[in-house]
């Protein structure tokens, strides 16, 4: 089945819909607080409010008034979409579904009192807390780089101003210059993301600066869709992209932002633009809540996305350590619907159906050359486990690749409508 806006919303919602029991007259409504307004948090808030039919008080706390999706931000770098098209507001969640949208930061979680503290002052109580904070970066994971250096060497792995900055730096590269990406170690947000970004940078440079070079410094021996990307780079950008893996020092890297230098296993490389994507961990609020492990991720119960450390807290998306699902927007959206159903069941007695999960990750390599990978999953006691999967094949014809790209456009329209109403 081809995925477009209508089929995405219809098929993914079908497994999550349940009837909510009406609130008892005069009884205070149970309170759900959702922290983080991305693919996980916004979806959860919307589905709890929509399917709860007024029985649950839902508050979404998100610091930004306009959310720029990390998914499709690479296409902005490649000039396939503009920044405005990947920005979304929260007005429809408030006006159409009754979600109380609060633009603020959560700076504390009291699990005993079941309250969250806001940077702007005051606190909010909850019966269930849903954390969907995305990712933060591990300090010191790339020697020489920290957040103070992000303007010199952008990460652009949280979409918005960083994405615009990286694109501007690419456009200002000297003729025949060098773009370097320091790729992240596993696990990280959007496994194909760095390599789609390389493709989009190559697309842009091919048109504007064809003598430029791209250097990938990668600590991983292999990466998602590797054969597809390498085939595409050879077909479209022959000789432009060079990758250094751990066999040649890709895991022994230091950067010098002021000098615009990358040191690879002791060898100094002068570069013109450096995109540093550090090692990742769950967003800060999960750590504040005390639901992360030593690796920096939040372990969850697969069937409900409840924290293994607190049954009144659920963790979604990139921040969760859940098993086989990749950290992607599709995954977070899928997990959010399972979580929303579990929360409604716990708070209102609504019927809860068995948890089902799915994911697809699309990537654009060149104009109309789209590829994808995906799978279905089920909840076991130990983890969210992969059931079956699919992936684009090398050597596919141009019409199929174009169809895959068009499918991704339909999916984007569908998931953002599903998230923001």
C-alpha positions as CSV (number, residue, x, y, z in Angstrom):
1,X,0.0,0.0,0.0
2,X,1.3,3.5,-0.9
3,X,1.4,5.8,2.1
4,X,-0.1,9.3,1.7
5,X,-1.6,11.8,4.2
6,X,-5.0,10.0,4.4
7,X,-3.8,6.4,4.6
8,X,-1.1,7.2,7.1
9,X,-3.5,8.8,9.6
10,X,-6.2,6.2,9.0
11,X,-4.1,3.1,9.3
12,X,-2.0,4.2,12.3
13,X,-5.0,5.5,14.2
14,X,-6.9,2.3,13.8
15,X,-4.9,0.4,16.3
16,X,-5.0,3.1,18.9
17,X,-8.7,4.1,19.0
18,X,-10.6,3.1,22.1
19,X,-13.8,4.2,23.8
20,X,-13.3,6.4,26.9
21,X,-15.6,6.0,29.9
22,X,-17.3,9.3,30.8
23,X,-16.0,11.1,33.9
24,X,-18.1,10.8,37.0
25,X,-20.2,13.9,37.5
26,X,-18.5,16.3,40.0
27,X,-15.3,14.3,40.1
28,X,-12.1,16.1,39.1
29,X,-10.7,15.0,35.8
30,X,-7.5,13.0,35.9
31,X,-4.5,15.1,34.8
32,X,-2.0,14.1,32.1
33,X,1.1,16.3,31.6
34,X,3.1,15.8,28.4
35,X,6.6,17.2,28.2
36,X,7.9,17.7,24.6
37,X,5.9,18.7,21.6
38,X,7.5,16.6,18.8
39,X,6.4,13.4,17.0
40,X,5.9,11.6,20.3
41,X,4.6,14.2,22.7
42,X,2.3,16.2,20.4
43,X,0.7,12.9,19.1
44,X,0.1,11.6,22.6
45,X,-1.4,14.9,23.8
46,X,-3.7,15.0,20.7
47,X,-4.9,11.4,20.9
48,X,-5.5,11.4,24.7
49,X,-7.5,14.7,24.4
50,X,-9.4,13.6,21.2
51,X,-10.3,10.0,22.2
52,X,-10.7,10.9,25.9
53,X,-13.7,13.1,24.8
54,X,-13.2,15.6,27.7
55,X,-12.7,13.0,30.4
56,X,-9.0,13.8,30.9
57,X,-7.3,17.1,31.5
58,X,-4.3,17.3,29.1
59,X,-1.5,19.8,29.3
60,X,1.4,19.9,26.8
61,X,4.6,21.7,27.9
62,X,6.9,22.7,25.0
63,X,9.3,25.7,25.1
64,X,9.1,26.6,21.4
65,X,6.1,28.2,19.9
66,X,6.9,26.8,16.5
67,X,8.3,23.3,16.1
68,X,10.7,22.6,13.3
69,X,10.8,18.9,12.3
70,X,14.2,17.3,12.3
71,X,12.7,14.9,9.7
72,X,12.8,16.6,6.3
73,X,15.3,19.2,7.6
74,X,18.0,17.6,5.4
75,X,15.7,18.3,2.4
76,X,15.9,22.0,3.4
77,X,19.7,21.8,3.2
78,X,19.4,20.3,-0.2
79,X,16.9,23.0,-1.4
80,X,14.0,20.7,-1.8
81,X,11.8,22.3,0.8
82,X,11.9,25.7,2.6
83,X,12.2,26.3,6.3
84,X,8.6,27.5,6.7
85,X,7.3,24.3,5.3
86,X,8.9,22.2,8.1
87,X,7.7,24.6,10.9
88,X,4.4,23.9,12.8
89,X,2.4,25.6,15.5
90,X,0.3,24.3,18.4
91,X,-2.8,26.4,17.8
92,X,-5.0,23.5,16.5
93,X,-4.1,21.3,19.5
94,X,-5.4,24.0,21.8
95,X,-8.4,25.2,19.8
96,X,-9.5,22.0,18.1
97,X,-8.8,19.4,20.9
98,X,-8.7,21.3,24.1
99,X,-5.1,20.6,24.9
100,X,-3.7,23.2,27.4
101,X,-0.5,24.2,25.6
102,X,2.2,25.8,27.9
103,X,5.3,27.2,26.3
104,X,7.9,26.8,29.1
105,X,10.8,24.6,30.2
106,X,10.4,21.8,32.8
107,X,13.3,22.2,35.3
108,X,12.2,19.6,37.9
109,X,10.1,16.5,38.5
110,X,8.9,15.5,41.9
111,X,7.8,11.9,41.5
112,X,6.5,11.5,45.0
113,X,4.3,14.6,44.8
114,X,3.6,14.0,41.1
115,X,4.4,17.5,40.1
116,X,6.6,19.2,37.5
117,X,8.3,22.6,38.1
118,X,8.4,25.2,35.4
119,X,11.2,27.6,34.6
120,X,8.7,30.4,34.4
121,X,7.6,29.7,38.0
122,X,5.0,27.5,39.6
123,X,4.3,23.8,39.2
124,X,1.8,21.4,37.7
125,X,0.4,18.2,39.2
126,X,-0.2,15.1,37.2
127,X,-1.8,11.6,37.5
128,X,0.3,10.5,34.5
129,X,3.4,12.2,33.1
130,X,4.5,11.5,29.5
131,X,8.1,12.5,28.7
132,X,9.0,13.0,25.0
133,X,12.0,15.3,25.2
134,X,14.0,14.0,22.2
135,X,17.7,13.9,22.5
136,X,20.6,15.8,24.1
137,X,24.3,15.4,23.5
138,X,26.9,13.6,25.6
139,X,29.5,16.0,26.8
140,X,33.0,15.2,25.7
141,X,32.0,12.5,23.2
142,X,33.9,14.5,20.5
143,X,37.0,15.9,22.0
144,X,37.3,19.6,21.3
145,X,33.6,20.1,20.8
146,X,30.8,21.3,23.1
147,X,27.7,23.4,22.8
148,X,29.8,26.6,23.0
149,X,31.3,25.5,19.7
150,X,28.0,24.8,17.9
151,X,28.1,28.0,15.9
152,X,31.6,27.2,14.5
153,X,30.8,23.5,14.0
154,X,27.0,23.1,13.9
155,X,25.3,19.8,14.9
156,X,22.0,20.7,13.1
157,X,20.5,17.7,14.8
158,X,17.8,19.8,16.5
159,X,16.1,21.5,13.6
160,X,15.7,25.3,13.3
161,X,18.5,27.9,13.7
162,X,21.2,25.2,13.6
163,X,19.9,23.9,10.3
164,X,19.8,27.4,8.8
165,X,23.4,28.0,10.1
166,X,24.8,24.8,8.6
167,X,23.1,25.6,5.2
168,X,24.6,29.1,5.2
169,X,28.0,27.7,5.9
170,X,27.8,25.3,3.0
171,X,26.7,28.1,0.7
172,X,29.7,30.2,1.8
173,X,32.3,27.4,1.2
174,X,35.2,28.4,-1.0
175,X,35.4,26.9,-4.5
176,X,36.8,23.3,-4.2
177,X,36.4,23.4,-0.3
178,X,35.9,20.5,2.1
179,X,32.8,19.7,4.0
180,X,33.4,17.3,6.9
181,X,30.8,15.4,8.9
182,X,31.7,13.7,12.2
183,X,29.0,11.0,12.4
184,X,27.6,9.8,15.7
185,X,28.0,6.4,17.4
186,X,25.0,4.1,17.9
187,X,22.4,4.6,19.2
188,X,21.3,7.9,17.8
189,X,18.3,9.8,16.4
190,X,17.3,8.7,12.8
191,X,19.9,6.1,11.8
192,X,19.9,7.1,8.0
193,X,19.8,10.8,8.9
194,X,23.5,11.7,8.7
195,X,23.9,9.9,5.3
196,X,20.8,11.5,3.8
197,X,22.4,14.8,5.0
198,X,25.6,13.9,3.1
199,X,23.4,13.2,0.0
200,X,21.7,16.6,0.3
201,X,25.0,18.4,0.8
202,X,26.4,16.6,-2.2
203,X,23.3,17.6,-4.2
204,X,23.8,21.2,-3.3
205,X,27.5,21.3,-3.9
206,X,27.2,19.5,-7.2
207,X,25.1,22.4,-8.5
208,X,26.9,25.3,-6.8
209,X,30.5,24.1,-6.0
210,X,31.2,20.9,-8.1
211,X,34.9,20.8,-7.2
212,X,34.1,20.5,-3.4
213,X,34.7,17.4,-1.4
214,X,32.8,15.7,1.4
215,X,34.6,13.8,4.1
216,X,32.6,11.5,6.5
217,X,34.5,10.6,9.7
218,X,32.5,7.7,11.2
219,X,33.1,5.6,14.4
220,X,30.7,2.9,13.1
221,X,31.8,-0.1,11.0
222,X,28.5,0.1,9.1
223,X,25.4,2.2,8.9
224,X,21.7,2.2,7.9
225,X,21.0,1.7,4.2
226,X,24.7,1.7,3.5
227,X,24.6,-0.1,0.2
228,X,21.8,2.2,-1.1
229,X,23.7,5.4,-0.1
230,X,27.0,4.2,-1.5
231,X,25.4,3.2,-4.7
232,X,23.7,6.6,-4.9
233,X,26.8,8.6,-4.1
234,X,28.7,6.7,-6.8
235,X,25.9,7.2,-9.4
236,X,25.2,10.8,-8.7
237,X,28.3,12.3,-7.0
238,X,31.2,10.2,-8.2
239,X,34.4,11.1,-6.5
240,X,32.9,13.7,-4.2
241,X,32.2,11.6,-1.0
242,X,34.9,9.9,1.0
243,X,34.1,8.0,4.2
244,X,36.7,7.1,6.9
245,X,35.4,4.3,9.2
246,X,36.9,2.9,12.4
247,X,39.4,0.7,10.4
248,X,41.2,3.9,9.4
249,X,40.7,6.0,12.5
250,X,37.1,7.2,12.2
251,X,36.6,6.4,15.8
252,X,39.6,8.4,17.0
253,X,38.6,12.0,16.3
254,X,39.3,15.4,17.8
255,X,38.1,18.8,16.5
256,X,39.6,22.3,16.7
257,X,36.7,24.7,16.0
258,X,38.7,27.9,16.0
259,X,41.2,26.5,13.5
260,X,38.6,24.6,11.6
261,X,40.6,21.4,11.9
262,X,39.7,17.8,12.3
263,X,42.3,15.4,13.7
264,X,41.7,11.8,12.6
265,X,43.9,9.3,14.4
266,X,46.6,12.0,14.8
267,X,46.4,13.2,11.2
268,X,45.3,16.9,10.9
269,X,42.7,17.7,8.2
270,X,41.9,21.4,7.4
271,X,38.2,21.8,6.5
272,X,35.9,24.6,5.5
273,X,32.7,23.4,7.1
274,X,32.4,20.8,9.9
275,X,29.1,19.2,10.9
276,X,29.7,17.6,14.3
277,X,27.0,15.1,15.4
278,X,28.0,14.0,18.9
279,X,26.9,10.9,20.8
280,X,23.4,11.2,22.2
281,X,21.3,10.5,25.2
282,X,17.7,11.1,26.4
283,X,16.6,14.8,26.7
284,X,17.5,16.4,30.0
285,X,14.1,16.2,31.6
286,X,14.2,12.4,31.6
287,X,17.4,12.6,33.6
288,X,15.8,15.2,36.0
289,X,12.9,12.8,36.5
290,X,15.3,10.0,37.5
291,X,14.1,7.6,34.8
292,X,17.4,7.2,32.8
293,X,20.0,4.4,33.1
294,X,23.8,4.6,33.0
295,X,23.8,4.8,29.2
296,X,21.6,7.9,29.4
297,X,18.4,6.4,28.0
298,X,15.0,5.7,29.6
299,X,14.1,2.0,29.8
300,X,10.3,1.4,29.3
301,X,7.7,-1.4,29.5
302,X,7.1,-2.3,25.8
303,X,3.3,-2.7,25.9
304,X,2.6,0.7,27.6
305,X,5.8,2.8,27.2
306,X,5.8,3.2,31.0
307,X,9.1,3.9,32.7
308,X,10.6,0.8,34.3
309,X,11.4,3.1,37.2
310,X,8.0,4.8,37.8
311,X,4.7,3.4,36.6
312,X,3.1,6.9,36.5
313,X,5.6,8.1,33.9
314,X,5.7,7.1,30.3
315,X,8.7,7.8,27.9
316,X,8.3,8.1,24.2
317,X,10.4,8.4,21.1
318,X,14.1,9.1,20.9
319,X,14.5,9.2,24.7
320,X,13.2,5.7,25.3
321,X,15.2,2.5,25.5
322,X,12.6,0.1,24.2
323,X,14.2,-2.5,22.0
324,X,14.4,-2.9,18.3
325,X,12.6,0.2,17.0
326,X,14.9,2.9,15.6
327,X,14.8,6.4,17.0
328,X,12.6,8.0,14.3
329,X,9.6,10.3,14.0
330,X,7.5,7.4,12.7
331,X,8.5,5.3,15.7
332,X,7.7,8.0,18.2
333,X,4.3,8.6,16.6
334,X,3.5,4.9,16.7
335,X,4.6,4.6,20.3
336,X,2.6,7.7,21.2
337,X,-0.6,6.0,20.1
338,X,0.1,2.9,22.1
339,X,0.9,5.1,25.1
340,X,-2.2,7.2,24.7
341,X,-4.4,4.1,24.7
342,X,-2.7,2.8,27.8
343,X,-3.1,6.1,29.6
344,X,-6.8,6.4,28.7
345,X,-7.3,2.8,29.9
346,X,-5.6,3.4,33.2
347,X,-7.4,6.7,33.9
348,X,-10.9,6.2,32.5
349,X,-11.4,2.5,32.1
350,X,-11.3,2.7,28.3
351,X,-10.7,-0.5,26.4
352,X,-7.1,-1.3,25.7
353,X,-6.1,-3.3,22.6
354,X,-2.8,-5.2,22.2
355,X,0.1,-2.9,21.3
356,X,1.3,-2.8,17.7
357,X,4.1,-0.7,16.4
358,X,5.5,0.2,12.9
359,X,8.1,2.3,11.4
360,X,9.3,3.5,8.0
361,X,12.3,5.8,7.3
362,X,12.6,7.4,3.9
363,X,15.8,9.1,2.6
364,X,16.4,11.2,-0.5
365,X,19.7,10.6,-2.3
366,X,19.2,12.9,-5.3
367,X,16.2,14.4,-7.2
368,X,13.4,11.8,-7.3
369,X,15.8,9.1,-6.0
370,X,14.1,8.0,-2.8
371,X,14.8,4.9,-0.7
372,X,13.2,3.5,2.4
373,X,13.5,0.9,5.2
374,X,10.9,-0.2,7.7
375,X,9.4,-2.9,9.9
376,X,6.5,-3.9,12.1
377,X,7.0,-4.7,15.8
378,X,5.3,-6.3,18.7
379,X,5.6,-5.9,22.5
380,X,7.2,-8.7,24.4
381,X,8.0,-8.7,28.1
382,X,11.6,-7.8,27.4
383,X,11.4,-5.3,24.5
384,X,9.6,-4.0,21.4
385,X,10.6,-6.8,19.1
386,X,10.9,-6.7,15.3
387,X,8.4,-9.0,13.5
388,X,9.3,-8.4,9.9
389,X,10.9,-5.7,7.7
390,X,11.6,-4.4,4.2
391,X,14.2,-2.2,2.5
392,X,14.7,-0.7,-0.9
393,X,17.0,-2.6,-3.2
394,X,20.1,-1.5,-5.1
395,X,19.5,-1.2,-8.8
396,X,15.9,-0.2,-8.6
397,X,14.5,1.6,-11.6
398,X,14.0,5.4,-11.7
399,X,10.1,5.2,-11.6
400,X,10.1,3.2,-8.4
401,X,12.6,5.5,-6.7
402,X,10.5,8.5,-7.7
403,X,7.4,6.8,-6.3
404,X,9.3,6.2,-3.0
405,X,10.2,9.8,-2.8
406,X,6.6,10.9,-3.5
407,X,5.4,8.5,-0.8
408,X,7.6,10.2,1.7
409,X,6.0,13.6,0.8
410,X,2.6,12.1,1.5
411,X,3.8,10.6,4.8
412,X,5.2,14.0,5.9
413,X,1.8,15.6,5.3
414,X,0.1,12.8,7.1
415,X,2.3,12.6,10.2
416,X,2.4,16.4,10.8
417,X,-1.4,16.5,10.5
418,X,-1.6,13.6,13.0
419,X,0.8,15.4,15.4
420,X,-0.6,18.9,15.3
421,X,-4.2,18.4,14.2
